[in-house]
Amino acid sequence: MSGRTQARACPERTCVGCRERAAKNELLRVVADGDACVPDPRGTRPGRGAYVHPAVVCLDQAIRRRAFPRALRSAGALDTENLRKAVAGEAGHTVREVVRHG
C-alpha cells in the first residue's frame, strides 16, 4: 500500500422540487407511509424514497408538480401536511419530532 487514502465519491440525488442535483446528505428523504408523505431524515425507513431540499420553496414546487406520487409510485394523491410542518418548522416542529410522533 502506498499510504494514500482513497477519496470516496459522495452520492448525489435529484431534488423532486427544483430538479437540481445535490449531495445526498443535503437533501431530505421522503417515503410514503400509507396515504401520506413522511420525512425520513435517517434514511432507514423501508420503501421507495424521493429526495427534496429541506426548503419550503422546493417542497411547494414538488407538490405543485405532483412529484411525490410519481416518484414514490403511489396510485393516488399523498397527504403532505406533516412533511410541510417539518420543513417549515411550524409550531416548533422539527423533522425529527414529526417522524417520532407521526
C-alpha positions in Angstrom: 0.0 0.0 0.0 1.2 3.5 -0.8 -0.4 5.0 2.3 -2.8 7.2 0.2 -6.4 7.3 1.3 -9.0 6.8 -1.4 -11.4 9.6 -1.8 -15.0 8.3 -1.6 -17.4 9.6 -4.1 -20.3 11.4 -2.4 -23.6 10.0 -3.7 -25.9 12.6 -5.5 -29.6 12.7 -5.8 -32.0 14.9 -7.6 -34.5 17.2 -5.7 -38.0 16.4 -6.9 -39.0 20.0 -6.4 -36.3 22.1 -8.2 -34.8 19.2 -10.2 -31.3 20.2 -9.1 -28.7 17.6 -8.3 -27.2 17.8 -4.8 -25.2 15.6 -2.4 -27.4 13.1 -0.7 -26.7 14.4 2.8 -28.0 17.9 1.8 -31.5 16.5 0.8 -34.3 15.2 2.9 -35.5 11.7 2.0 -39.3 11.3 1.9 -41.2 8.0 1.9 -44.8 7.1 1.5 -46.5 5.7 4.7 -50.0 4.7 3.8 -51.5 7.7 2.0 -49.1 10.3 3.5 -45.6 11.5 2.8 -43.4 11.3 5.8 -39.8 12.6 6.2 -37.0 10.1 6.7 -34.0 12.1 7.9 -32.0 9.0 8.9 -32.8 7.2 5.6 -33.7 3.9 7.2 -37.4 3.6 6.5 -38.4 0.9 4.0 -39.7 1.5 0.6 -39.0 3.9 -2.3 -37.7 7.3 -1.4 -37.9 10.7 -3.0 -35.4 13.5 -2.2 -36.2 17.1 -1.7 -34.3 20.1 -0.4 -35.5 20.9 3.2 -36.9 24.2 2.0 -40.5 25.3 1.6 -39.8 26.6 -1.9 -38.7 23.1 -3.2 -41.5 21.4 -1.3 -44.1 23.7 -2.8 -42.7 23.1 -6.3 -42.8 19.3 -5.7 -46.4 19.4 -4.5 -47.5 21.7 -7.4 -45.8 19.3 -10.0 -47.3 16.3 -8.3 -43.8 14.9 -8.0 -44.3 12.8 -4.8 -46.9 10.4 -6.1 -45.0 9.9 -9.3 -41.6 9.5 -7.6 -42.9 7.1 -4.9 -45.1 5.3 -7.4 -48.3 5.8 -5.5 -51.7 5.2 -7.1 -53.4 8.3 -5.6 -52.6 11.6 -4.0 -50.5 11.8 -0.9 -51.0 13.9 2.2 -48.1 16.3 2.7 -49.2 18.2 5.7 -46.8 16.6 8.2 -44.0 17.0 5.7 -44.8 20.7 5.3 -44.8 21.2 9.1 -41.5 19.5 9.4 -39.8 21.5 6.6 -41.4 24.8 7.6 -40.7 24.3 11.3 -44.2 25.4 12.1 -45.3 25.3 15.8 -41.9 24.2 16.9 -42.0 21.0 14.9 -38.7 19.7 13.6 -38.2 16.9 11.1 -37.2 14.5 13.9 -40.3 15.4 16.1 -42.7 14.7 13.2 -41.0 11.4 12.5 -41.1 10.4 16.2 -44.7 11.4 16.8 -46.1 10.6 13.4 
